[in-house]
């Protein structure tokens, strides 16, 4: 879904995204700024622009081929995956009015908590993958560089217990 799409469904998703009491998470191919990226101190609103992810991957991977088109083409919306009211909407629809009217796009609603949980896990996997690629340090350094190590002070865990941080909300939702 590009966030420049129009239609009632995409408007509803944008409105939900503005509500700090609702946990939102996603990946797009083009961020026009209408949907905000996550900012520290907010407990919702993680949206990764997959097209902005670095194409240069760290060793042992090679540089990706630069191809036109979508960086990601998964299209689904999940609600309440951890409740009996869980829903997944998916299909050929881009959640855009044009496709619904001109291309005969379909949008399927699946009412099954196990299926919604599987889709939620995939959403987190994709979002974490593209988030890592979008914020990765551009210079990996020479092979003889001192290896990076985990912070052994324990300070890294604080964000997971700060109610105003998305990591806290994620920990609570997934616990």
BELDALIN-V382296 format. One record per residue. N is the residue number from 1. PHI is phi as a letter, one per 40 degrees, with the letter a starting at -180 (none if undefined). PSI is psi in whole degrees, 0 to 359 (999 if undefined). D_LAST is the distance of its C-alpha to the last C-alpha in whole Angstrom. Layout:
n:N phi:PHI psi:PSI d_last:D_LAST
n:N phi:PHI psi:PSI d_last:D_LAST
This chain:
n:1 phi:none psi:128 d_last:29
n:2 phi:c psi:142 d_last:31
n:3 phi:c psi:9 d_last:30
n:4 phi:c psi:2 d_last:34
n:5 phi:c psi:158 d_last:34
n:6 phi:b psi:166 d_last:35
n:7 phi:h psi:165 d_last:35
n:8 phi:c psi:324 d_last:33
n:9 phi:c psi:314 d_last:30
n:10 phi:c psi:325 d_last:29
n:11 phi:c psi:318 d_last:30
n:12 phi:c psi:319 d_last:28
n:13 phi:c psi:320 d_last:25
n:14 phi:c psi:319 d_last:27
n:15 phi:c psi:318 d_last:27
n:16 phi:c psi:321 d_last:23
n:17 phi:c psi:331 d_last:22
n:18 phi:c psi:345 d_last:24
n:19 phi:c psi:113 d_last:22
n:20 phi:c psi:345 d_last:20
n:21 phi:c psi:359 d_last:18
n:22 phi:b psi:129 d_last:17
n:23 phi:c psi:117 d_last:15
n:24 phi:b psi:150 d_last:17
n:25 phi:a psi:134 d_last:17
n:26 phi:a psi:177 d_last:20
n:27 phi:b psi:140 d_last:23
n:28 phi:b psi:167 d_last:26
n:29 phi:c psi:342 d_last:30
n:30 phi:a psi:115 d_last:32
n:31 phi:c psi:110 d_last:30
n:32 phi:c psi:354 d_last:33
n:33 phi:g psi:351 d_last:31
n:34 phi:c psi:328 d_last:31
n:35 phi:b psi:123 d_last:27
n:36 phi:c psi:147 d_last:26
n:37 phi:c psi:158 d_last:24
n:38 phi:c psi:137 d_last:21
n:39 phi:b psi:140 d_last:23
n:40 phi:d psi:141 d_last:22
n:41 phi:g psi:352 d_last:21
n:42 phi:b psi:147 d_last:20
n:43 phi:b psi:13 d_last:16
n:44 phi:a psi:180 d_last:17
n:45 phi:g psi:35 d_last:20
n:46 phi:c psi:115 d_last:19
n:47 phi:b psi:120 d_last:22
n:48 phi:b psi:134 d_last:23
n:49 phi:c psi:103 d_last:27
n:50 phi:c psi:330 d_last:27
n:51 phi:c psi:338 d_last:31
n:52 phi:c psi:351 d_last:31
n:53 phi:c psi:142 d_last:29
n:54 phi:c psi:140 d_last:32
n:55 phi:c psi:343 d_last:34
n:56 phi:c psi:113 d_last:34
n:57 phi:c psi:150 d_last:32
n:58 phi:c psi:158 d_last:32
n:59 phi:d psi:146 d_last:34
n:60 phi:c psi:13 d_last:34
n:61 phi:c psi:158 d_last:33
n:62 phi:c psi:168 d_last:36
n:63 phi:c psi:137 d_last:37
n:64 phi:c psi:150 d_last:36
n:65 phi:c psi:141 d_last:38
n:66 phi:c psi:107 d_last:39
n:67 phi:b psi:148 d_last:39
n:68 phi:c psi:165 d_last:39
n:69 phi:h psi:201 d_last:37
n:70 phi:c psi:143 d_last:33
n:71 phi:c psi:330 d_last:31
n:72 phi:a psi:140 d_last:28
n:73 phi:b psi:15 d_last:29
n:74 phi:c psi:135 d_last:26
n:75 phi:b psi:103 d_last:26
n:76 phi:a psi:154 d_last:23
n:77 phi:b psi:135 d_last:21
n:78 phi:b psi:138 d_last:18
n:79 phi:b psi:143 d_last:17
n:80 phi:f psi:45 d_last:14
n:81 phi:d psi:336 d_last:13
n:82 phi:b psi:23 d_last:10
n:83 phi:b psi:166 d_last:13
n:84 phi:c psi:344 d_last:16
n:85 phi:c psi:18 d_last:18
n:86 phi:d psi:141 d_last:17
n:87 phi:a psi:147 d_last:20
n:88 phi:b psi:131 d_last:21
n:89 phi:b psi:127 d_last:24
n:90 phi:a psi:172 d_last:26
n:91 phi:i psi:200 d_last:29
n:92 phi:c psi:350 d_last:32
n:93 phi:c psi:139 d_last:32
n:94 phi:c psi:12 d_last:31
n:95 phi:g psi:28 d_last:30
n:96 phi:b psi:143 d_last:34
n:97 phi:c psi:320 d_last:37
n:98 phi:d psi:313 d_last:39
n:99 phi:c psi:324 d_last:38
n:100 phi:c psi:322 d_last:37
n:101 phi:c psi:322 d_last:41
n:102 phi:b psi:334 d_last:43
n:103 phi:b psi:353 d_last:41
n:104 phi:g psi:30 d_last:40
n:105 phi:d psi:151 d_last:36
n:106 phi:b psi:154 d_last:34
n:107 phi:b psi:118 d_last:30
n:108 phi:b psi:138 d_last:28
n:109 phi:b psi:123 d_last:26
n:110 phi:b psi:124 d_last:24
n:111 phi:b psi:78 d_last:22
n:112 phi:a psi:122 d_last:20
n:113 phi:c psi:322 d_last:16
n:114 phi:c psi:318 d_last:16
n:115 phi:c psi:317 d_last:18
n:116 phi:c psi:321 d_last:16
n:117 phi:c psi:318 d_last:13
n:118 phi:c psi:317 d_last:15
n:119 phi:c psi:321 d_last:17
n:120 phi:c psi:319 d_last:14
n:121 phi:c psi:317 d_last:13
n:122 phi:c psi:321 d_last:17
n:123 phi:c psi:316 d_last:17
n:124 phi:c psi:322 d_last:14
n:125 phi:c psi:313 d_last:17
n:126 phi:c psi:315 d_last:20
n:127 phi:c psi:315 d_last:19
n:128 phi:c psi:319 d_last:18
n:129 phi:c psi:308 d_last:21
n:130 phi:c psi:329 d_last:23
n:131 phi:c psi:314 d_last:22
n:132 phi:d psi:314 d_last:23
n:133 phi:c psi:331 d_last:26
n:134 phi:c psi:338 d_last:27
n:135 phi:b psi:0 d_last:26
n:136 phi:d psi:145 d_last:27
n:137 phi:c psi:132 d_last:30
n:138 phi:c psi:331 d_last:33
n:139 phi:b psi:109 d_last:35
n:140 phi:c psi:329 d_last:34
n:141 phi:g psi:165 d_last:37
n:142 phi:c psi:161 d_last:39
n:143 phi:d psi:332 d_last:38
n:144 phi:c psi:8 d_last:40
n:145 phi:c psi:144 d_last:37
n:146 phi:d psi:129 d_last:35
n:147 phi:c psi:145 d_last:32
n:148 phi:c psi:149 d_last:29
n:149 phi:b psi:162 d_last:27
n:150 phi:c psi:148 d_last:23
n:151 phi:c psi:120 d_last:24
n:152 phi:c psi:12 d_last:24
n:153 phi:c psi:342 d_last:24
n:154 phi:g psi:355 d_last:20
n:155 phi:c psi:333 d_last:21
n:156 phi:c psi:336 d_last:19
n:157 phi:c psi:342 d_last:16
n:158 phi:d psi:319 d_last:17
n:159 phi:c psi:334 d_last:16
n:160 phi:c psi:351 d_last:12
n:161 phi:b psi:9 d_last:13
n:162 phi:c psi:112 d_last:15
n:163 phi:d psi:343 d_last:15
n:164 phi:c psi:8 d_last:17
n:165 phi:b psi:140 d_last:16
n:166 phi:d psi:332 d_last:14
n:167 phi:c psi:327 d_last:12
n:168 phi:c psi:312 d_last:10
n:169 phi:c psi:316 d_last:10
n:170 phi:d psi:317 d_last:8
n:171 phi:c psi:318 d_last:6
n:172 phi:c psi:318 d_last:5
n:173 phi:c psi:322 d_last:6
n:174 phi:c psi:354 d_last:4
n:175 phi:c psi:999 d_last:0
